[in-house]
Amino acid sequence: MDKFVKITSISTGDKENVVEDDIQQHTNKRKRETSMVWQVFKKCKESNMAICNQCGKQYKTGGNTTNLMDHLKRMHPTLLKDQPLEKAKCMTKFLERDILYSNTSEKKKRIDKLVLNMVASDVLPLNVVNNVGLTKLIHELDPRYKMPSKTHLRNVLLKNEYNSLKETLKAELQIVESVALTTDGWSSRANESYLTVTCHFVTESFELASKILSTNQLITPTNHSAVNIADTINNVVTEWGLQGKVVCVVTDNDATMKKACELLKIMHIPCFAHTINY
């Protein structure tokens, strides 16, 4: 009775709106995605037949497109290759949620590089990839990505990135006419000596650039002589193709470093900071 009262209380205009809304909702509920077979077949208005636009073959269609799709697979397979059926996004995500990226996947390579850059730029230890919290975060962001191991990060990713950057810098140094070097040494607790060599030059766009070329042990790690230092610096210059381009070497005021520059026949410039501190 209450329902009847509500209906009779609605004006004529409101009734029309209600009917239109009901029809629209009913239509939306019954609306389905159009199959790609209708891009090849044409429905006959007067019957439940469909005609293939490619060969003129007619098929009955009683509300589904199974027989039409079977015809395309048998007679016109190239059309399916040109217009592949796409899986629903939710279904694709469900099917692929537990499938890890392959090692050749471009997506995995990009994320691996970002992990390596994070370790380098934030000066993190390599075993940060074993941290439980970081691993859980990465898995939540992308379940298909697996963090590289510490060994893979050090022996493969880091090595490949170094070689890539080295080749890029070598190509940049080939077009530079003159460079200056700064170098300094330090010794470990085992009395093994290391030497860092940094290159300074002006780019084509007239910007000052500084690039570390090497941080390695001396040729003979326990020999701190000027000859050994000079030979080590010369190896770095040769490796980077800088012969004849080094105009000066900046070091501290240590007599051994000065002697090494004399042996290399390269002008020595004392470090200003070391000089005023001395």
Buried (B, 14 or more C-beta within 10 A) or exposed (E): EEEEEEEEEEEEEEEEEEEEEEEEEEEEEEEEEEEBBEEBBEEEEEEEBBBBEEEEEEBEBEEEBEEBBEBBEEEBEEBBEEEEEEEEEEEEEEEEEEEEBEEEBEEBBEBBBEBBEEBEEEEBEBEBBEEEEBEEEBEEEEBBBBBBBBEBBBEBBBEBBEEEEEEEBEEBBEEBEEBBBBBBBEEEEEEEBBBBBBBBBBEEEEEEBEBEBBEBEBBBBEEBEBBBBBBBBBBBBEEBEBEEBBBBBBBBEBEBBBBBBEBBEBEBBBBEEBEEEE
